[in-house]
Amino acid sequence: MASRPPAPMPDTLSDAFAAAVLLSSNDKPDTLPPGRLSPVSPLPHSSSKHHHHHHTPSSSSGSSGSVSRAPAFASRRSHSGEIPLPSDGPPRGARPGHRRTGSGPLIFTSGSTSSSATSPLTNALPAGNICPTVRLAKPLPSFSAASTPPPPAPPRAIRHDVLGSGTGNYGHGSIMRSRSGGVAPEEDANVRRAMSSADPEELKRAGNEQYKKGYFEEALRLYDRALALCPDNAACRGNRAAALTGLRRFGDAIKECEEAVRIDPLYGRAHQRLASLHIRLGHLEDAQRHLSLATPQPDLLELHKLQTVEKHLGRCLDSRKVGDWKNVLRECDAAIAAGADSSALLFAARAEALLRLNQLDEADMAISSASKLDYSSSCISDTKFCGFFANAYLYYAHAQVDIALGRFDHAVSSADKARIIDPRNVEVITMHTNVKAVARARSLGNELFKSGKLSEACIAYGEGLKHHPVNPVLHCNRAACRFKLGQWEKSIEDCNEALMIQPNYTKALLRRAASYVKMERWAESLKDYEVLRRELPGDTEVAEAYFHAQVALKSSQGEEVSNLKFGGEVEAVTGMEQFQMATSLPGVSVVHFMTHSNQQCCKISPFVNALCTKYPSVNFLKVDVNESPAVARAENVRTVPTFKIYKNAIRVKEMICPSQQLLEYSVRHYGT
């Protein structure tokens, strides 16, 4: 089919943007009024035959790239059964109030009692509102304050949001619910019935119905069947691309759209989908090219999105050049939020910025997100990013995060790949040299440490730190050497450096606490052990070290500690004298009054044993009221299970039939 020769086109995105707004409504039924670009104004239905346009050129200047735009073709291609784009208005059955806005996509959803006798605290958890773990329904705005709101809706199964690629309420740019849990039986029967058809149009219509309901896998099967019968159907190719986008298979979706364009070069909607996909992947030049070919006009919202992403990306690159990592992070987040939400390069840049800001855990999550994206679709081999070849930058960022977190082998592998892809890049060369040197220093230092050559190991780790001064693993390893050499002050300094870079570094905390103990700085060691007990609640070595530090601090303050003991089993009390001696010891004692014939006692006893292991600095006792009635009478125990807590020979709390939660809270409150 012959086409008209291209007409002269605007030089910039801003000009293209203005030209699109100024198009005549007679020729362009999908044209929007210029005010519809407001991020807070909804996009109205475009079913009206007459629109009044104010010919006001756009002042947007966010994009600096040029656009070579194809002409507005006189005759618009019609592909029956295709999934429409946003400019076609909402499909039949769209619910009121569910209109697209410029600011974001539209979302579619297809025991026992307890009491306290003598206690300075109430027999409850800490003050505050304790809410049940259920979802609370929001009252509808139409209800008055005096009216009774409707009852909460029953909880629904969690479903994942998936970005669609069609129109108004189920497609292009909209968030749809992916029915990953499988289709309903009646839907499955419909799919099987449709799959037996030999009519491509019927298969395509059935696929569209499955797509609208969020069943992307089923829609894909139907489109595949239709294309097997009619492989040159451009509309079906476009619809298949929409289903692939819903499944987040962006690379395959791009290939499908490109095949649709190959079949019909004038297929504007395929160009529109390609532009949208390229924006999400951060391919701005490709997005510009396909927007210029989208007919009868480029989607103004996509054009605006492209300008916004390009603006933030430009600021990100400028900030990186001057080392303003906070602004790099801010602009990366803004570009991702503006539409480039599947760009591996932006997530890698975000990881690099977080790493430079010493936010190692967040950097690791960001580079992990980048790794989960399809590198082959996110990066084109000859694309440049920050002066790197795109794939080289991904490996460059990965190597830096890996080396900082002690994944030395992975770091070397990534650095080697970056060097192969971009061998002349100065930053890649420098990073490759540093990573290799740090990995060698760590390996050599570990070998010397194991062989007992501690001074030489310190020197080896120090050589590695010359290449990577903020490597927490090397600082922590050198701290271990210095601790064994008796250089406790220097060991603490290395631990401080490691913790400044990575505040939750458990090994560095352990070594610093041990160094404080060696220097008899009990208060500081206790602070570190308290943090470690929260991080490692089941670690008996940490609990024992904490107990001994507590004892040492009390001893240094002149308190009696001779009878304090660590851990052990729950001690059985058989007589009054033993009971009085045990509860008069310094520290905290928890007494469990019980009987073997009581079901509640049998149920809570294993939990008491677990608490004895978890809180070894607390002394746990048990009194069988049948075997030791004198103790039960002296303590006025009438109901079992009863728990009494003594602190420094003074009873501070009594609980009758407490819950496990209350019992542990009380032990933790008085025992730590």
TORLODO-752194 format. One record per residue (C-alpha): x negated, z negated, y. Coordinates in pm, whole numbers, padded with zeros to 5 digits, always signed. Each point is the difference from the previous one (the first is absolute). Layout:
XZY/...
//
This chain:
+00000+00000+00000/-00148+00107+00331/-00042-00255+00276/-00035+00025+00375/-00352-00012+00147/-00117-00341+00122/+00071-00093+00358/-00250-00178+00227/+00006-00372-00069/-00085-00316+00200/-00357-00122-00010/+00062-00370-00058/+00234-00225-00192/+00146-00121+00329/+00087+00358+00094/+00150+00062-00343/+00195-00322+00034/+00140+00107+00339/+00073+00352-00121/+00194-00134-00296/+00216-00208+00232/+00071+00296+00229/+00124+00231-00278/+00352+00135+00044/+00277-00172-00191/+00155+00337-00090/-00307+00103-00201/-00099-00346-00121/+00288-00194-00155/-00238-00283-00094/-00138-00055+00353/+00017-00358+00121/+00042-00125+00357/-00335-00111+00141/+00108-00363+00023/+00023-00021-00378/-00371-00075-00025/+00060-00354+00119/-00117-00236-00272/+00316-00207+00041/+00267+00269+00036/+00175+00114-00320/+00004+00365-00098/+00365+00112+00023/+00184+00236-00230/-00073+00361+00091/+00332+00135-00117/+00127+00077+00348/+00001+00366+00095/-00083-00052+00366/-00293-00206+00130/-00092-00048+00365/-00378+00009+00041/-00195-00118+00303/-00302+00224+00034/-00259-00269+00064/-00349+00063-00137/-00160-00273-00205/-00276-00203+00154/-00148-00112-00332/-00374+00044-00014/-00096-00195-00309/-00144+00297-00188/-00314+00174+00100/-00002+00264-00273/+00125+00353+00048/+00292+00154-00189/+00024+00364-00094/+00375+00028-00053/+00187+00273-00187/+00296+00171+00172/+00354-00118-00030/+00128+00250-00252/+00317+00181+00094/+00162-00038-00339/-00022-00341-00164/-00064+00003-00375/+00281-00160-00202/-00083-00165-00331/+00312-00125-00173/-00017-00338-00165/-00305-00120+00187/-00038-00361+00113/+00057+00020+00378/-00224-00134+00273/+00090-00257+00269/+00098+00258+00258/+00294+00111-00215/+00184-00327+00057/+00113-00254-00258/+00154+00124-00327/+00359-00053-00093/+00081-00357-00079/-00258-00150+00234/+00115-00346+00099/+00069-00089+00364/-00283-00173+00176/-00262+00155-00228/-00159+00236+00249/-00366+00084+00033/-00198-00151+00286/-00325+00112+00147/-00171-00332-00061/+00016-00009-00376/+00170+00120-00316/+00346-00099-00108/+00020-00235-00296/+00255+00065-00275/+00085-00236-00283/+00211+00160-00265/-00418-03549-01183/-00028-00354+00069/+00048-00230+00296/-00264-00222+00159/+00001-00305+00220/-00251-00220+00179/-00009-00378-00001/-00284-00118+00219/-00187+00270+00183/-00123+00064+00353/+00109+00364-00048/+00336+00142-00089/+00037+00128-00352/-00011+00361+00111/-00232+00278+00097/-00155+00023+00348/+00234+00036+00294/+00129+00349+00069/+00276+00235-00105/-00026+00091-00365/+00176+00330-00059/+00107+00134-00340/-00180+00311-00117/+00300+00230+00040/+00076+00276+00243/+00230-00097+00284/+00253+00256+00118/-00002+00091+00369/+00337-00038+00176/+00149+00322+00128/-00002+00035+00379/+00376+00051+00009/+00069-00361-00104/+00057-00256+00274/-00173-00336+00008/+00318-00171-00111/+00074+00231-00288/-00129-00058-00350/-00275+00239-00103/+00030+00181-00332/-00163-00154-00308/-00357+00106-00081/-00034+00319-00197/-00131-00039-00355/-00374+00061-00033/-00095+00356-00078/-00288+00134-00204/-00308+00075+00208/-00055+00372+00061/-00292+00172+00163/+00022+00197+00325/-00124+00355-00034/-00041+00249+00281/+00221+00300-00048/-00036+00354+00124/+00340+00150+00075/+00249-00063+00281/+00211-00244+00196/+00082-00273-00246/-00197+00095-00307/-00290+00214+00092/-00275+00103+00233/-00166-00308+00143/+00272-00236-00122/-00054-00300-00223/+00190+00031-00327/+00044-00237-00288/-00189+00118-00306/+00209-00064-00310/-00306-00088-00207/+00205-00212-00240/+00152+00310-00165/+00326+00186+00051/+00344-00131-00086/+00144+00127-00333/+00249+00229+00174/-00277+00145+00218/-00218+00056-00306/+00287+00188-00163/+00037+00214+00314/-00371+00083-00005/+00009+00094-00369/+00307+00218+00057/-00163+00172+00299/-00327+00055-00189/+00187+00211-00255/+00107+00244+00272/-00166+00341+00038/+00112+00038+00363/-00284-00080+00246/+00246-00069+00283/+00194-00251-00208/-00325-00170-00102/-00111-00013+00362/+00330-00153+00112/-00024-00261-00275/-00358-00076+00106/+00114-00045+00359/+00265-00250-00111/-00258-00203-00192/-00236+00012+00297/+00268-00127+00239/+00058-00297-00231/-00372-00080-00009/-00059+00118-00360/-00312+00199+00081/-00131+00035-00356/+00333+00142-00118/+00017+00230+00301/-00349+00124-00081/+00099+00080-00359/+00296+00204+00122/-00208+00187+00259/-00262+00074-00266/+00271+00145-00225/+00135+00212+00286/-00347+00129+00086/-00066+00089-00364/+00300+00233+00025/-00071+00122+00354/-00364-00071+00100/+00019+00185+00333/+00278-00213+00149/-00156-00131+00324/+00281-00247+00071/-00036-00158-00343/-00376-00027+00059/+00072-00182+00326/+00245-00234-00169/-00252-00072-00275/-00251-00091+00271/+00253-00246+00145/+00039-00170-00339/-00377-00017-00044/-00026-00158+00345/+00254-00260-00107/-00231-00081-00292/-00295-00021+00242/-00173+00294-00169/-00102+00148+00333/-00268+00237-00129/+00246+00160-00244/+00266+00015+00273/-00240+00189+00229/-00081+00251-00277/+00371+00055-00063/+00070+00061+00369/-00293+00240+00020/+00143+00191-00295/+00337+00017+00179/-00172+00140+00309/-00188+00252-00215/+00332+00121-00141/+00160+00010+00345/-00246-00018+00293/+00293-00038+00242/+00141-00306-00178/+00000-00239+00299/+00116-00306-00186/-00292+00018-00241/-00233+00012+00301/+00187-00300+00143/-00050-00197-00321/-00365+00097-00010/-00044-00124+00356/+00164-00332-00088/-00217-00045-00310/-00321+00085+00186/+00084-00253+00274/+00044-00269-00265/-00336+00091-00153/-00173+00017+00338/-00065+00378-00010/+00087+00059+00363/-00132+00355+00035/+00199+00114-00303/+00306-00183+00134/-00035+00181+00335/-00027+00337-00175/+00311-00050-00213/+00201-00144+00289/-00076+00319+00195/+00140+00204-00291/+00314-00212-00045/+00304+00203+00101/+00222+00028+00193/-00192-00270+00187/-00235-00287-00087/+00162-00336-00066/-00039-00190+00326/-00028-00334-00176/-00279+00127-00225/-00171+00153+00302/+00019-00333+00180/-00127-00179-00312/-00294+00239-00022/-00091-00061+00365/+00019-00378-00047/-00217-00001-00313/-00254+00229+00167/-00013-00224+00307/-00067-00317-00203/-00248+00176-00227/-00197+00119+00303/-00014-00352+00140/-00106-00131-00342/-00294+00242-00018/-00105-00076+00358/+00007-00376-00070/-00206+00044-00316/-00272+00183+00195/-00049-00302+00228/+00045-00262-00276/+00330-00142+00132/+00126-00097-00343/+00302-00195+00119/+00128+00309+00174/-00086+00217-00302/+00222-00226-00209/+00277+00004+00260/+00000+00380+00032/-00017+00052-00379/+00307-00219-00042/+00177+00189+00280/-00078+00341-00156/+00120-00118-00341/+00319-00142+00153/+00058+00321+00198/+00017+00210-00316/-00340+00038-00172/+00100-00260-00259/-00170+00171-00295/-00335+00088+00156/-00283-00130-00216/-00240+00057+00290/+00194-00228+00235/+00016-00275-00261/-00374+00039-00058/-00063-00025+00376/+00221-00308+00005/-00209-00151-00282/-00324+00071+00189/+00137-00166+00316/+00115-00309-00192/-00340-00021-00169/-00179+00008+00336/+00233-00279+00117/-00100-00211-00306/+00351+00018-00149/-00125+00082-00348/+00316-00065-00201/+00209+00215+00235/-00268+00272-00011/+00014-00006-00379/+00378+00044+00005/-00028+00289+00247/-00262+00189-00204/+00208-00066-00311/+00298+00162+00176/-00219+00298+00087/-00111+00030-00363/+00359+00005-00126/+00079+00302+00216/-00073+00347-00138/-00345+00084+00137/+00039+00366-00091/+00315+00032+00210/-00110-00242+00273/-00334+00170+00065/-00091+00365+00026/-00362+00066-00094/-00106+00150+00333/+00201-00241+00218/-00204-00212+00240/+00081-00362+00085/-00214-00215+00229/-00277+00256-00042/+00011-00028-00383/+00135+00236-00259/+00331-00165-00086/-00075-00088-00363/-00344-00128+00097/+00157-00242+00249/+00227-00141-00270/-00300-00076-00224/-00195-00126+00302/+00269-00258+00081/+00044-00093-00366/-00373-00064-00046/-00011-00233+00300/+00294-00210-00121/-00140-00015-00354/-00346-00113+00109/+00146-00270+00224/+00212-00139-00285/-00282+00005-00253/+00112+00305-00198/-00352+00141+00009/+00031+00260-00278/+00318+00146+00148/-00162+00003+00343/-00300+00198-00125/+00229+00248-00176/+00209+00058+00315/-00310+00029+00218/-00146+00262-00234/+00322+00204+00013/+00011-00015+00379/-00363+00118+00018/+00071+00294-00232/+00305+00113+00203/-00155-00045+00347/-00380-00005-00049/-00091+00058+00367/+00223-00263+00160/-00218-00266+00165/+00248-00284-00063/+00034+00096-00365/-00379+00013-00041/-00045-00343+00163/+00281-00156-00203/-00135+00150-00324/-00349-00141+00069/+00136-00346+00084/+00233-00020-00299/-00276+00098-00242/-00242-00251+00157/+00255-00284-00010/+00092+00073-00362/-00369+00004-00101/-00066-00328+00185/+00294-00172-00165/-00101+00124-00346/-00363-00108+00047/+00101-00336+00146/+00231-00071-00294/-00277+00078-00251/-00246-00227+00181/+00259-00278+00023/+00072+00016-00374/-00372-00017-00078/-00041-00309+00220/-00202+00171+00274/+00213-00147+00275/-00229+00057+00300/-00043+00367-00094/+00377+00031-00047/+00054-00137+00353/-00235+00265+00136/+00180+00278-00192/+00341-00105+00131/-00149-00019+00349/-00119+00361-00029/+00354+00105-00084/+00134-00188+00302/-00232+00201+00226/+00198+00309-00097/+00341-00174+00002/-00013-00323+00206/+00371-00077-00049/+00006+00019-00380/+00162-00327-00117/-00113+00043-00362/-00370+00015+00091/+00036-00304+00229/+00174-00194-00279/-00260+00100-00260/-00283-00108+00227/+00184-00330+00060/-00003-00058-00377/-00377+00054-00008/-00056-00235+00292/+00223-00266-00157/-00214+00001-00317/-00313-00014+00214/+00135-00312+00172/+00036+00184+00333/+00350-00135+00054/+00013+00049+00375/-00097+00368-00038/+00247+00035-00286/+00276-00127+00230/-00107+00250+00268/+00031+00291-00245/+00339-00127-00119/+00117-00025+00361/-00100+00363+00057/+00185+00112-00313/+00313-00197+00095/-00007+00134+00354/+00023+00351-00147/+00240-00089-00283/+00178-00333+00069/+00160-00030-00346/-00324+00060-00194/+00033-00262-00277/-00361+00010-00122/-00134-00059+00350/+00235-00299+00042/-00114-00147-00332/-00367+00033+00088/+00046-00141+00347/+00195-00299-00134/-00273-00066-00258/-00268+00022+00270/+00193-00250+00215/+00009-00237-00300/-00377+00028-00044/-00043-00090+00367/+00257-00286-00039/+00224+00154+00264/+00309-00122-00186/+00267+00073+00262/-00106+00367+00030/-00018+00041-00378/+00350-00147-00035/+00138+00255+00249/-00140+00287-00207/+00119-00152-00327/+00350-00047+00143/+00013+00372+00079/-00133+00081-00346/+00260-00221-00169/+00274+00197+00175/-00162+00329-00100/-00086-00111-00357/+00262-00264-00092/-00077+00010-00374/-00380-00017+00026/-00111-00334-00148/-00359+00036+00124/+00122+00032+00357/+00237-00295-00052/-00282-00214-00140/-00238+00092+00283/+00276-00085+00248/+00056-00339-00170/-00369-00090+00006/-00027+00102+00367/+00299-00225+00074/-00163-00291-00184/-00329+00057+00182/+00172+00007+00339/+00189-00325-00077/-00319-00163-00120/-00183+00104+00318/+00281-00166+00198/-00037-00328-00193/+00309+00032-00222/+00014-00127-00361/-00041+00290-00242/-00139-00157-00318/+00326+00033-00194/+00082+00356+00107/-00011+00254-00281/+00057+00373-00024/+00267+00172-00203/+00069-00071-00364/+00337-00034-00171/+00310-00192+00095/-00087-00360-00084/+00251-00195-00211/+00072-00353+00128/+00095-00258-00265/-00007-00332+00187/+00052-00165+00337/-00366-00082+00057/-00107+00360-00064/+00274+00122+00236/-00103-00231+00284/-00366+00091-00036/+00069+00375-00005/+00231-00002+00304/-00235-00220+00204/-00286+00253-00016/-00103+00183+00319/+00157+00339+00043/+00336+00129-00123/+00171-00086-00330/+00318+00167-00130/+00195-00202-00262/+00251+00175-00227/+00256-00239-00153/+00143+00181-00302/+00122-00017-00357/-00053+00251-00281/+00370+00004-00087/+00108+00121+00345/+00043+00376+00033/-00088+00011+00369/-00319-00198-00063/-00102+00240-00276/+00070+00294+00231/-00207-00125+00295/-00294-00151-00198/-00185+00334-00047/+00028+00057+00375/-00152-00344+00065/-00290+00093-00230/-00047+00321+00199/-00004-00197+00327/-00265-00230-00147/-00223+00305-00054/+00086+00159+00334/-00062-00319+00206/-00292-00169-00177/-00069-00239+00287/+00343-00163-00059/+00034-00266-00275/+00301+00075-00226/+00156-00277-00216/+00299-00012-00235/+00203-00302-00110/+00235+00020-00300/+00277-00241+00100/+00093-00064-00364/-00356-00090-00098/-00079-00191+00324/+00331-00160+00112/-00183-00272+00199/-00154+00262+00231/+00338+00173+00041/+00170-00333+00089/-00275-00097+00245/+00034+00334+00176/+00381-00010-00018/+00023+00335-00179/+00352+00065-00129/+00003+00382-00026/-00247+00245-00150/-00181+00209+00094/-00113-00203+00301/-00321+00067+00195/-00181-00245+00226/-00299+00092+00217/-00256-00261+00104/-00267+00054+00262/-00279-00260+00026/+00213-00252-00198/+00307+00049+00226/+00314+00171-00130/+00084+00284+00237/+00271+00196-00182/+00251-00028-00284/+00197+00292-00150/+00274-00006-00262/+00048+00320-00202/-00186+00217+00254/-00025+00377-00021/-00338+00151-00086/-00023+00138+00351/+00055-00339+00163/-00237-00175-00240/-00286+00241+00070/+00063-00010+00373/-00021-00381-00005/-00320+00000-00208/-00157+00254+00233/+00118-00185+00311/-00147-00337-00100/-00287+00118-00217/-00178+00245+00231/
//
